[in-house]
Amino acid sequence: MEFDLFYELAVPDFAERHERQVFEETLEEIAFADGLGFGTAWLTEHHFMPQYGHSSAPDLFLAAAAQKTRRIRLGLGIVPLPYHHPLLVAERAATLDILSGGRLELGIGRGFSPKEYETFGIRTEDSRGLVDEGLEILIKAFAEPGPIGFAGRHFRFADIAVRPRPIQQPHPPLWMAAVSPESFELAARLGLGVLAGPFKPWFMVKEDIRHYRAAYARHHGDNPRCPPRVGMTLGIFCLDDGKEARAIARTNITWFYRELLRLTAPLLSRLQDGYEYYRRFGALAPLLKGGVNLPILERLGMVVAGDPEHCRKRLRTYAEAGVDHLLCAVGAGASPTDQNRQALTLLSEQVLPAFSACAS
């Protein structure tokens, strides 16, 4: 299992960090992690979410990160395709791939915010079609050296030469944000990696992973040229003093999940009846009612906080279930950068080695 980083560029009032400080310190954290063995630094794209997520232009941010790093990969996770023309996405993604020396990981999805859809003038009922056509155009724009054309319901153009072209050919690794069971099936059929969470309990994601891998084998055989890939976001904090780590998580990571679940409660409400385990245990009830605290989040497998031994033990659950990339929301954007650096160092020295390919 590879350990990645996950950022939303949160600027919570209680943390008393201003916006510019958050941007600068996050860039320095990614540069710090570049030498610690972390795989990819992911930034999502959100709009109009004060405090929770100020990452409205993640490609620009990662372009700055590319100049401060040499090894760590850079993940756009995700670009909500319904908000953007796919040719613009292809151009900007290729630019970032060039600036980073071929280190781009590109995630796409539908987005989940009604406010974003309404403000950008996009009908939610068009989202699936926009993503389907947008992804087809993206792949064609990356792979074809000559002019391309497309004629669909949402996009029409002819004889367009897309420049620049990415370093990674035929295209950077592609991922899809998967929430519903149908999204996991679609990603498997298209041969894409999936990005799960962070707002779904582990019992849901575990079932999704099982179905995704089975569907992947069904569509691509047992030995596909591009193997299935599963990324999952997790709130995590690791310190030598496990009690201190939990105290920090109780404030900072719990705040992150309360905000996230407040934003995604309507989506979870629509999903819950599709999961057998929800009906059996009623495990989403506390989340949907807003009763979020650290013990609940830990019980639902959405947070790991403690000393290195505790973290190693808890994280094996995800590795054994098929998570290939663990997107670590270290401090979840609300912790001071010196605390985050302590946690990053400890993860690198005492947790990551237990999950390396050569670890017994």
C-alpha positions in Angstrom: 0.0 0.0 0.0 1.3 3.4 -1.0 0.9 6.4 1.3 -0.2 9.6 -0.4 -1.2 13.0 1.0 -4.6 14.8 0.7 -5.3 18.5 0.9 -8.4 20.7 0.7 -6.6 24.0 1.7 -8.8 24.4 4.6 -8.8 27.8 6.4 -10.9 27.2 9.6 -11.5 30.3 11.8 -10.5 28.5 15.0 -7.0 27.6 13.6 -6.2 31.3 13.3 -4.2 30.8 10.1 -4.8 33.2 7.2 -5.3 32.1 3.6 -1.8 33.0 2.3 -0.2 31.3 5.3 -2.2 28.1 4.6 -1.1 28.1 0.9 2.6 28.7 1.8 2.8 26.2 4.6 1.0 23.5 2.5 3.5 24.0 -0.3 6.4 23.6 2.2 4.8 20.5 3.7 4.6 18.9 0.3 8.2 19.8 -0.3 9.1 18.3 3.1 7.2 15.1 2.3 9.0 14.9 -1.1 11.9 13.3 0.7 10.0 11.1 3.1 8.6 8.4 0.8 5.1 9.6 0.2 3.7 8.7 -3.2 1.4 11.5 -4.4 0.2 14.9 -3.1 -3.5 15.2 -4.0 -5.5 18.4 -4.1 -9.2 18.4 -4.7 -11.2 21.1 -6.4 -14.0 22.9 -4.5 -15.8 26.2 -4.9 -17.6 28.6 -2.6 -16.8 26.6 0.6 -15.4 29.1 3.1 -13.2 27.6 5.8 -13.6 24.0 4.6 -11.9 24.2 1.1 -10.1 27.0 -0.6 -8.7 24.8 -3.3 -10.6 26.3 -6.3 -7.6 26.2 -8.6 -5.6 23.1 -7.7 -3.7 22.9 -11.0 -2.2 26.3 -10.3 -1.3 25.2 -6.8 0.3 22.0 -8.0 2.2 23.8 -10.6 3.9 25.7 -7.8 4.4 22.5 -5.9 6.1 21.0 -9.0 8.8 23.6 -8.8 9.5 22.8 -5.1 9.7 19.0 -5.5 11.5 16.4 -7.5 10.0 12.9 -6.8 6.5 13.1 -5.3 3.7 12.8 -7.8 1.0 15.4 -8.1 -2.6 14.5 -8.1 -5.6 16.5 -9.3 -8.2 14.6 -7.3 -10.6 15.5 -8.6 -11.5 17.8 -11.5 -15.3 18.0 -11.7 -15.7 17.5 -15.4 -19.2 19.0 -15.6 -17.8 22.4 -14.7 -15.1 22.5 -17.4 -14.8 22.0 -21.1 -12.7 18.8 -21.5 -10.3 20.4 -24.0 -9.4 23.0 -21.4 -8.8 20.3 -18.9 -6.6 18.4 -21.4 -4.5 21.6 -22.0 -4.1 22.4 -18.4 -3.4 18.8 -17.3 -0.7 18.5 -20.0 0.9 21.7 -18.9 1.1 20.5 -15.4 2.5 17.1 -16.6 5.3 19.0 -18.4 6.0 21.4 -15.5 6.3 18.4 -13.1 8.4 16.3 -15.4 5.7 13.7 -16.0 4.4 13.3 -12.4 0.7 14.1 -12.9 -2.1 11.8 -11.6 -5.4 13.0 -13.0 -8.7 12.3 -11.2 -12.1 13.2 -12.7 -15.6 13.1 -11.3 -19.0 14.7 -11.2 -18.7 16.9 -8.1 -21.4 16.9 -5.4 -22.2 20.5 -4.5 -25.7 21.8 -5.5 -24.4 25.4 -5.1 -21.6 24.8 -7.6 -23.9 23.3 -10.1 -26.4 26.2 -9.8 -23.7 28.9 -9.9 -22.0 27.5 -12.9 -25.3 27.0 -14.7 -25.0 23.2 -15.0 -28.0 20.9 -14.7 -27.3 18.0 -12.3 -29.3 15.6 -14.6 -26.6 16.3 -17.3 -23.7 15.4 -15.1 -23.4 11.8 -16.1 -23.4 12.6 -19.8 -21.0 15.4 -19.4 -18.5 13.1 -17.6 -18.9 10.3 -20.1 -18.3 12.6 -23.1 -15.7 14.6 -21.3 -13.6 11.6 -20.4 -13.8 10.2 -24.0 -12.6 13.6 -25.3 -9.8 13.8 -22.7 -8.4 10.4 -23.6 -8.6 11.2 -27.3 -6.9 14.7 -26.8 -4.0 13.1 -24.8 -3.4 10.2 -27.2 -3.9 11.6 -30.7 -0.9 13.7 -32.0 -3.0 15.1 -34.8 -6.3 17.1 -34.9 -9.3 15.5 -33.3 -13.1 15.9 -33.6 -16.1 14.9 -31.6 -19.9 15.0 -32.1 -22.0 14.3 -29.0 -24.9 15.6 -27.1 -22.9 18.1 -25.0 -19.8 18.8 -27.1 -19.2 19.3 -30.8 -16.0 20.3 -32.5 -13.8 19.3 -35.5 -10.2 19.5 -36.6 -8.8 20.7 -33.2 -5.1 20.2 -32.5 -4.7 20.1 -28.7 -1.5 21.5 -27.3 0.6 21.0 -25.3 0.8 17.2 -25.0 1.6 15.4 -21.8 4.9 13.8 -21.2 3.2 10.6 -20.0 1.9 8.7 -22.9 -0.7 7.8 -23.9 -1.9 9.8 -21.0 -1.3 10.4 -17.3 -2.8 7.8 -14.9 -6.5 8.4 -14.8 -8.7 8.0 -11.7 -12.4 8.5 -11.1 -14.1 9.7 -7.9 -16.5 6.9 -7.1 -19.4 7.3 -4.6 -22.3 5.2 -5.8 -21.9 1.5 -6.5 -22.6 2.3 -10.2 -19.6 4.6 -10.3 -17.3 1.8 -9.1 -18.7 -0.4 -11.9 -18.2 2.3 -14.5 -14.6 2.9 -13.4 -13.9 -0.8 -13.6 -15.4 -1.0 -17.1 -13.3 1.9 -18.3 -10.1 0.6 -16.7 -9.7 3.6 -14.4 -8.5 3.7 -10.8 -11.1 4.7 -8.2 -10.8 7.4 -5.5 -13.1 6.6 -2.5 -14.1 8.6 0.5 -13.6 10.5 2.7 -17.2 10.8 3.6 -18.3 7.1 3.4 -17.8 4.7 6.3 -15.3 1.9 5.8 -18.0 -0.9 5.7 -19.4 0.8 2.6 -16.0 1.3 0.9 -14.9 -2.2 1.7 -17.9 -3.6 -0.2 -17.3 -1.1 -3.1 -13.7 -2.3 -3.4 -14.8 -5.9 -3.6 -17.3 -5.2 -6.3 -14.9 -2.9 -8.2 -12.1 -5.5 -8.3 -14.6 -8.3 -9.4 -15.9 -6.0 -12.1 -12.4 -5.1 -13.2 -11.5 -8.8 -13.7 -14.8 -9.4 -15.5 -14.1 -6.6 -18.0 -10.4 -6.9 -18.4 -9.4 -10.5 -17.4 -7.2 -11.7 -14.6 -4.0 -10.1 -15.9 -5.0 -6.7 -17.3 -2.3 -4.5 -18.9 -3.3 -1.7 -16.5 -4.2 -3.3 -13.1 -7.0 -2.0 -10.9 -6.1 0.8 -8.5 -8.0 1.8 -5.3 -7.3 5.1 -3.5 -9.1 6.0 -0.2 -9.0 9.2 1.8 -8.5 8.9 5.5 -8.1 11.4 8.4 -5.0 10.4 10.2 -2.7 11.7 12.9 0.3 9.9 14.4 2.5 10.9 17.2 4.7 9.1 19.7 2.2 10.2 22.4 -1.0 8.5 21.2 -3.1 10.5 23.7 -1.8 13.7 22.3 -2.5 12.5 18.7 -6.1 11.7 19.7 -6.5 15.1 21.4 -5.4 16.9 18.2 -7.7 14.7 16.1 -10.6 15.2 18.4 -10.5 18.9 17.6 -9.0 19.2 14.1 -10.0 16.1 12.2 -13.5 16.0 13.8 -14.0 19.6 12.6 -13.0 18.5 9.1 -15.5 15.6 9.0 -18.3 17.6 10.5 -17.9 20.2 7.7 -17.6 17.5 5.1 -20.6 15.5 6.2 -22.7 18.7 6.5 -21.9 19.3 2.8 -22.5 15.8 1.7 -25.5 14.7 3.9 -28.0 14.9 1.0 -25.8 12.6 -1.1 -25.3 10.1 1.7 -29.1 10.1 2.3 -29.7 9.1 -1.3 -27.0 6.3 -1.1 -27.9 4.7 2.2 -30.7 2.4 1.0 -28.4 0.8 -1.6 -26.2 -0.8 1.0 -27.2 -4.0 2.8 -25.0 -3.2 5.7 -26.7 0.1 6.3 -30.0 -1.5 6.7 -28.6 -4.1 9.0 -26.7 -1.8 11.3 -28.1 1.6 10.8 -24.5 2.9 11.0 -25.0 6.1 9.0 -27.6 7.4 11.4 -25.2 9.4 13.6 -23.5 10.9 10.5 -26.8 12.0 8.9 -28.0 13.5 12.2 -24.8 15.5 12.7 -23.7 13.6 15.8 -20.1 13.4 14.7 -17.3 12.8 17.2 -14.0 11.0 17.2 -15.2 7.6 18.6 -17.9 7.4 16.0 -15.5 8.3 13.2 -13.0 5.7 14.5 -15.7 3.0 14.8 -16.8 3.7 11.2 -13.2 3.4 10.0 -12.9 7.0 8.8 -10.1 8.2 11.1 -7.0 6.7 12.6 -5.3 8.6 15.4 -2.7 7.3 17.9 0.9 6.2 18.3 2.8 4.3 15.5 1.9 0.8 16.8 -1.8 1.7 16.9 -1.6 3.3 13.4 0.2 0.3 11.9 -2.4 -2.1 13.3 -5.4 -0.1 12.1 -4.0 0.6 8.7 -3.4 -3.1 7.9 -7.2 -3.4 7.7 -7.3 -1.2 4.6 -4.2 -2.8 3.0 -5.6 -6.3 3.4 -9.0 -5.2 1.8 -7.3 -4.0 -1.3 -6.5 -0.3 -0.8 -3.5 0.5 -3.0 -3.2 4.2 -2.2 -4.1 5.7 1.2 -4.7 9.4 0.8 -3.7 10.7 4.2 -5.5 13.9 5.4 -2.8 14.5 8.0 -4.3 17.0 10.4 -7.1 17.5 7.9 -6.0 21.0 7.2 -6.7 22.4 10.7 -3.4 21.5 12.5 -0.4 23.8 12.7 2.3 22.9 10.2 4.8 22.0 12.9 2.5 19.3 14.2 1.8 18.0 10.7 5.6 17.7 10.1 6.0 15.7 13.3 3.2 13.4 12.1 4.6 13.1 8.6 8.1 12.3 9.9 6.7 9.6 12.3 4.6 8.0 9.5 7.6 7.9 7.2 10.0 6.4 9.8 7.7 4.0 11.7 4.6 3.3 9.6 5.4 3.4 5.9 8.1 0.7 6.1 5.6 -1.8 7.5 3.7 -1.5 4.2 6.5 -1.4 1.7 6.6 -4.1 -1.0 9.5 -5.8 0.7 8.0 -5.8 4.2 7.3 -9.2 5.6 
